């Protein structure tokens, strides 16, 4: 379910994964400007095996966030990432012309 009914659903999935013994990271849209694909407060949770629920960009940068979440789970340190229009073919970016800032943090 990549687009859960509510952000609360995403958090419920995270709680379930934690109860099952998985490592989990939470990524949250903390700042937007221009035509951002998702509003502030949108979440994605990432499990230690790479499974995820939710969306922070409607698919534009989720792969980059999943990789960053894996790093966060390994070292336990929060990270932020900013995305706008991609400068290259392989670089993650937003097609909509907006900008987003994402906070990625481990859930302990």
The 8 nearest C-alpha neighbors of each residue, nearest first, counted from 0:
[[1, 2, 3, 52, 53, 51, 4, 9],
 [2, 0, 53, 52, 3, 54, 51, 43],
 [1, 3, 53, 0, 54, 4, 52, 5],
 [4, 2, 5, 0, 53, 8, 1, 9],
 [3, 5, 8, 2, 6, 7, 9, 0],
 [6, 4, 7, 8, 3, 9, 2, 53],
 [5, 7, 9, 8, 42, 41, 10, 3],
 [6, 8, 10, 5, 9, 11, 4, 3],
 [9, 7, 11, 5, 6, 10, 3, 12],
 [10, 8, 6, 12, 7, 11, 53, 52],
 [9, 11, 13, 7, 12, 8, 14, 6],
 [12, 10, 8, 14, 13, 9, 7, 15],
 [11, 13, 15, 9, 10, 14, 16, 8],
 [14, 12, 10, 16, 11, 15, 17, 44],
 [15, 13, 11, 17, 12, 16, 18, 10],
 [16, 14, 12, 18, 13, 17, 11, 19],
 [15, 17, 19, 13, 18, 21, 14, 12],
 [16, 18, 14, 20, 21, 19, 15, 13],
 [19, 17, 15, 16, 20, 14, 21, 13],
 [18, 20, 16, 17, 21, 15, 14, 22],
 [21, 19, 17, 18, 16, 22, 15, 23],
 [22, 20, 17, 16, 19, 47, 23, 46],
 [21, 23, 47, 46, 17, 72, 20, 24],
 [24, 22, 46, 106, 45, 47, 105, 21],
 [25, 23, 105, 45, 106, 104, 68, 44],
 [24, 26, 44, 104, 103, 43, 105, 45],
 [25, 27, 103, 43, 102, 42, 44, 101],
 [28, 26, 42, 102, 101, 41, 40, 29],
 [27, 29, 101, 39, 40, 41, 30, 100],
 [30, 28, 39, 101, 100, 27, 40, 102],
 [31, 29, 100, 99, 28, 39, 32, 101],
 [32, 30, 99, 98, 35, 100, 39, 33],
 [33, 31, 98, 97, 35, 34, 99, 30],
 [32, 34, 97, 35, 98, 96, 31, 95],
 [33, 35, 97, 95, 96, 32, 36, 98],
 [36, 34, 97, 37, 33, 98, 31, 32],
 [35, 37, 56, 57, 34, 38, 95, 97],
 [38, 36, 56, 35, 55, 41, 39, 57],
 [39, 37, 41, 40, 35, 36, 28, 31],
 [38, 40, 28, 29, 41, 30, 31, 37],
 [39, 41, 28, 27, 29, 38, 42, 6],
 [42, 40, 28, 39, 55, 27, 38, 37],
 [43, 41, 27, 26, 55, 53, 54, 40],
 [42, 44, 53, 54, 26, 52, 25, 55],
 [45, 43, 25, 52, 51, 24, 26, 13],
 [44, 46, 51, 24, 23, 50, 49, 65],
 [45, 47, 23, 50, 49, 48, 22, 51],
 [48, 46, 22, 49, 23, 21, 69, 45],
 [47, 49, 46, 50, 45, 21, 22, 69],
 [50, 48, 46, 47, 45, 51, 65, 69],
 [51, 49, 46, 48, 45, 52, 47, 44],
 [52, 50, 45, 44, 46, 49, 43, 53],
 [53, 51, 1, 44, 43, 9, 0, 45],
 [52, 54, 43, 1, 2, 42, 9, 3],
 [53, 55, 43, 57, 56, 42, 2, 1],
 [54, 56, 41, 42, 37, 43, 28, 57],
 [55, 57, 36, 58, 59, 37, 54, 60],
 [58, 56, 54, 59, 36, 55, 37, 61],
 [57, 59, 56, 61, 60, 54, 55, 62],
 [58, 60, 56, 93, 57, 61, 92, 91],
 [61, 59, 63, 91, 62, 58, 56, 92],
 [60, 62, 64, 58, 63, 59, 65, 56],
 [63, 61, 65, 64, 60, 66, 58, 59],
 [62, 64, 66, 60, 61, 65, 67, 91],
 [65, 63, 67, 61, 66, 62, 68, 60],
 [64, 66, 68, 62, 67, 63, 61, 69],
 [67, 65, 69, 63, 64, 68, 62, 70],
 [66, 68, 64, 70, 69, 65, 63, 71],
 [67, 69, 71, 65, 70, 66, 24, 64],
 [68, 70, 66, 72, 67, 71, 73, 65],
 [71, 69, 73, 67, 68, 72, 74, 66],
 [72, 70, 68, 75, 76, 73, 69, 74],
 [71, 73, 69, 75, 70, 105, 74, 68],
 [74, 72, 70, 71, 75, 69, 76, 68],
 [73, 75, 71, 76, 72, 70, 77, 69],
 [74, 76, 71, 72, 105, 73, 77, 104],
 [77, 75, 71, 74, 78, 104, 105, 72],
 [78, 76, 104, 103, 71, 75, 105, 79],
 [77, 79, 103, 102, 76, 104, 80, 71],
 [80, 78, 102, 101, 103, 81, 100, 77],
 [79, 81, 101, 100, 102, 82, 78, 103],
 [82, 80, 100, 99, 101, 79, 83, 98],
 [83, 81, 99, 92, 98, 100, 93, 80],
 [82, 84, 98, 93, 92, 97, 85, 96],
 [83, 85, 93, 92, 96, 94, 86, 82],
 [84, 86, 92, 87, 90, 91, 83, 93],
 [87, 85, 84, 90, 88, 92, 91, 89],
 [88, 86, 90, 85, 89, 91, 92, 84],
 [87, 89, 90, 86, 85, 91, 92, 84],
 [90, 88, 87, 91, 85, 86, 92, 63],
 [91, 89, 87, 88, 85, 92, 86, 63],
 [92, 90, 60, 85, 89, 63, 59, 93],
 [91, 93, 85, 84, 83, 82, 60, 59],
 [92, 94, 84, 83, 95, 59, 96, 85],
 [93, 95, 96, 84, 92, 59, 85, 97],
 [94, 96, 93, 97, 34, 35, 36, 84],
 [95, 97, 94, 84, 34, 93, 83, 33],
 [98, 96, 33, 34, 35, 32, 95, 83],
 [97, 99, 83, 32, 82, 31, 35, 33],
 [100, 98, 31, 82, 30, 81, 101, 35],
 [99, 101, 81, 30, 29, 80, 28, 31],
 [100, 102, 28, 80, 27, 79, 29, 81],
 [103, 101, 79, 27, 26, 78, 29, 104],
 [104, 102, 26, 78, 25, 77, 79, 68],
 [105, 103, 77, 25, 24, 71, 26, 106],
 [106, 104, 24, 72, 75, 71, 23, 107],
 [107, 105, 24, 23, 104, 25, 22, 17],
 [106, 105, 23, 22, 17, 24, 75, 104]]
